[in-house]
Amino acid sequence: MSALSHTLSDSLVITRRNLIKVKRVPDLIVFATLSPIMFVLLFRYVFGGAITLPDGITYAEFLLPGIFAQTVVFGSTTTGASIADDLQKGLVDRFRSLPMSRSAVLIGRTVADLGLNAISIVVMALTGLLVGWRINSSVPEAIGGFLILLVFAFAVSWMMALVGLLVRTPEVVNNASFIVIFPLTFVANTFVPLESFPSVLRTFAEWNPVSTVVQAARDLFGNQPDSVPVADAWSLQNPVLYTLIWAAVILAVFVPLAVRAYLRTSTR
């Protein structure tokens, strides 16, 4: 068996192991989906009436792509917390004793968490339909909207994998991730139009990859009517391309760093 096929086979085994764990601990998926539902209902009915939008777009259609992006980015922190938990419990030492690919543990973890993010998106989409969100584009474009969210989430999962390998405890992973991810998701076009931002924050938000993920989703779901102007920044004029560039850069940097950190960890 070639090295690549061996890695893929081992990664599938680890992915299956992580998904079985979710099945046996349903609290993981329950709380992962309750949080985005709460955000949808809270922002839709509590803040929606106070936010002014251009004619031709409802707040539900403006909000849902932002909630999708926020949820998958926050959901990627599960990768780091789970890896830190496995380290803490000595599970990594057990994997070391097996004749398996070293990178399979990380690949299996990130792919399983991608599946959890996909489930969260489905739940949010159904909730969104109940509160007035609609997809106004074609089926291929809508699929593209969901895929761009998952691609970016997969890239961020590798960042969180590195964090989980470095800090070693799930609690610290959650706290460290929150400090970085919280401002990234709120200093963006996630919940309010960028026109309301001060100039400095607006410039940051225009080039914030979270903003472009949201903008790409809005465009692909048909939630950005042609009558609504888009910011002049190149990133928001080309949100799909800009998001894919960010995802590629993150993967190119953090996949080898995470694998290297795992190898150092597994030799201790």
C-alpha positions in Angstrom: 0.0 0.0 0.0 1.4 3.4 -0.9 2.0 6.1 1.7 -0.9 8.2 0.4 -3.5 5.4 0.4 -2.2 4.3 3.8 -2.8 7.9 5.1 -6.2 8.1 3.6 -7.2 4.7 5.0 -6.0 5.7 8.5 -7.7 9.1 8.3 -11.0 7.5 7.4 -10.7 5.2 10.5 -10.0 8.2 12.7 -12.9 10.2 11.1 -15.3 7.3 11.8 -14.0 7.1 15.4 -14.7 10.8 16.0 -18.2 10.6 14.4 -19.1 7.6 16.5 -18.0 9.6 19.6 -20.6 12.3 18.6 -23.2 9.6 18.3 -22.5 8.3 21.8 -22.2 11.7 23.3 -25.2 13.5 21.7 -24.7 16.6 23.9 -21.9 17.6 21.5 -24.2 18.0 18.6 -27.2 19.3 20.6 -25.3 22.3 22.1 -23.5 22.9 18.8 -26.8 23.5 17.1 -28.7 25.2 19.9 -26.3 28.1 20.0 -26.7 29.1 16.3 -30.5 28.7 16.6 -30.4 31.1 19.6 -28.4 33.6 17.6 -30.8 33.4 14.7 -33.9 34.0 16.9 -32.1 36.7 19.0 -30.8 38.8 16.2 -33.9 38.3 13.9 -36.5 39.3 16.4 -34.7 41.4 19.0 -32.2 43.5 16.9 -33.7 43.1 13.4 -36.2 46.0 13.8 -33.4 48.4 14.9 -31.1 47.8 12.0 -31.7 49.8 8.8 -31.1 48.1 5.5 -31.3 49.3 1.9 -34.6 48.6 0.1 -34.8 45.2 -1.5 -33.4 43.1 1.3 -34.9 41.8 4.5 -32.9 41.5 7.7 -33.5 37.7 7.7 -31.8 37.4 4.3 -29.0 39.7 5.4 -28.6 37.9 8.8 -28.5 34.2 7.9 -25.3 34.2 5.8 -23.6 36.0 8.7 -24.9 33.5 11.2 -23.7 30.7 9.0 -20.2 32.2 8.8 -20.0 32.9 12.5 -21.2 29.4 13.4 -18.7 27.5 11.2 -15.8 29.7 12.4 -16.7 29.2 16.1 -17.4 25.5 15.3 -13.9 25.0 14.1 -12.7 25.6 17.7 -14.0 22.1 18.4 -11.0 20.7 16.6 -8.5 22.3 18.9 -10.4 21.5 22.1 -10.9 17.8 21.0 -7.2 17.4 20.2 -6.2 18.9 23.5 -8.7 16.6 25.3 -7.2 13.6 23.5 -3.7 14.7 24.6 -4.8 15.2 28.1 -6.4 11.7 28.3 -3.4 10.0 26.8 -5.2 8.9 23.7 -2.4 10.2 21.5 0.0 7.9 23.2 -2.2 5.0 22.3 -2.2 6.1 18.7 1.6 6.2 18.8 1.7 2.5 19.5 -0.3 1.7 16.4 1.3 1.3 12.9 -0.6 4.3 11.5 0.1 7.5 9.6 1.0 10.3 12.0 -1.0 12.9 10.1 -4.1 10.7 10.1 -5.1 11.8 13.6 -5.3 15.5 12.5 -6.9 14.8 9.1 -9.5 12.5 10.8 -10.2 15.2 13.4 -10.7 18.1 10.9 -12.8 16.0 8.5 -15.1 14.9 11.3 -15.5 18.5 12.6 -16.3 19.5 9.0 -19.2 17.0 9.2 -20.4 18.6 12.4 -20.3 22.0 10.8 -22.3 20.7 7.9 -25.0 19.4 10.3 -25.0 22.8 12.1 -25.6 24.6 8.7 -28.5 22.3 7.9 -30.1 23.0 11.2 -29.6 26.8 10.8 -30.9 26.8 7.2 -34.1 25.1 8.4 -34.4 27.6 11.2 -33.7 30.4 8.8 -36.5 29.3 6.5 -38.9 29.4 9.4 -38.0 33.1 10.2 -38.2 34.4 6.7 -34.8 33.6 5.0 -35.0 32.5 1.4 -32.5 31.3 -1.2 -33.1 33.5 -4.3 -30.5 31.9 -6.6 -30.1 28.7 -8.6 -29.4 25.3 -7.0 -25.7 25.2 -8.1 -25.1 28.7 -6.7 -26.8 27.8 -3.4 -24.6 24.6 -3.2 -21.6 26.9 -3.9 -22.6 29.1 -1.0 -22.7 26.2 1.5 -19.4 24.9 0.1 -17.5 28.2 0.5 -18.6 28.2 4.1 -17.3 24.7 4.7 -14.1 25.2 2.9 -13.2 28.2 5.1 -14.3 26.3 8.2 -12.0 23.4 7.2 -9.1 25.8 6.9 -9.7 27.4 10.3 -9.9 24.0 11.8 -6.3 23.4 11.0 -5.4 26.7 12.8 -7.3 25.4 15.8 -5.6 22.0 15.6 -2.2 23.8 16.0 -3.6 25.7 19.0 -4.9 22.5 20.6 -1.5 20.8 20.2 0.3 23.8 21.8 -1.8 24.7 24.8 -2.8 21.1 25.8 -6.1 21.8 27.7 -9.5 22.2 26.2 -10.3 25.1 28.5 -7.3 27.1 27.4 -8.1 26.3 23.7 -11.6 27.7 24.1 -10.4 30.9 25.9 -7.6 31.5 23.5 -9.8 30.9 20.4 -12.5 33.2 21.8 -10.1 36.1 22.1 -9.2 35.9 18.4 -12.4 34.7 16.8 -14.9 36.8 18.6 -13.6 40.2 17.3 -13.1 38.7 13.8 -16.7 37.7 13.6 -18.1 40.9 15.0 -15.8 43.4 13.3 -17.3 42.3 10.0 -20.5 42.6 7.9 -21.9 39.7 9.9 -24.8 41.4 11.6 -24.8 45.0 10.4 -23.9 46.8 7.2 -20.3 48.2 7.0 -21.6 51.7 6.4 -22.3 52.0 10.1 -18.6 51.3 11.1 -16.1 54.0 11.9 -13.6 54.5 9.1 -10.7 52.5 10.6 -12.9 49.6 11.7 -14.6 49.7 8.3 -11.3 49.3 6.4 -10.3 46.4 8.7 -13.8 44.8 8.2 -13.6 45.1 4.4 -10.5 43.0 4.3 -11.4 40.7 7.1 -11.9 37.2 5.5 -15.0 36.6 7.7 -16.6 39.6 5.9 -15.8 38.1 2.5 -17.1 34.6 3.5 -20.3 36.3 4.5 -20.4 38.4 1.3 -19.7 35.3 -0.8 -22.5 33.4 0.8 -24.9 36.4 0.4 -24.1 36.6 -3.3 -24.4 32.9 -3.9 -27.7 32.6 -2.0 -29.1 35.6 -3.9 -29.4 37.6 -0.6 -27.6 40.6 -2.1 -29.9 42.3 -4.6 -28.3 44.2 -7.5 -29.9 47.4 -6.2 -27.8 47.1 -3.0 -24.3 48.6 -3.5 -21.2 46.6 -2.4 -18.2 48.3 -0.8 -15.4 49.5 -3.2 -12.8 47.2 -1.6 -11.5 44.5 -4.0 -12.0 41.9 -1.4 -15.8 42.5 -1.2 -16.0 42.9 -5.0 -14.5 39.4 -5.4 -15.5 37.7 -2.2 -15.3 34.1 -3.5 -11.8 34.4 -4.9 -10.6 36.3 -1.8 -12.0 33.7 0.5 -10.5 30.8 -1.4 -7.1 32.6 -1.4 -7.3 33.0 2.4 -8.3 29.3 2.8 -5.4 28.2 0.6 -2.9 30.3 2.5 -4.2 29.1 5.9 -4.0 25.5 4.8 -0.5 25.9 3.2 0.8 27.4 6.5 -1.0 25.6 9.2 -1.2 22.0 7.9 2.6 21.5 7.9 2.8 23.4 11.2 0.1 21.3 12.9 1.6 18.0 11.6 5.1 19.1 12.8 3.7 20.0 16.2 1.9 16.7 16.4 5.1 14.8 15.5 7.0 16.6 18.2 4.1 15.9 20.7 4.0 12.2 19.8 7.7 11.7 20.4 7.6 12.9 24.0 
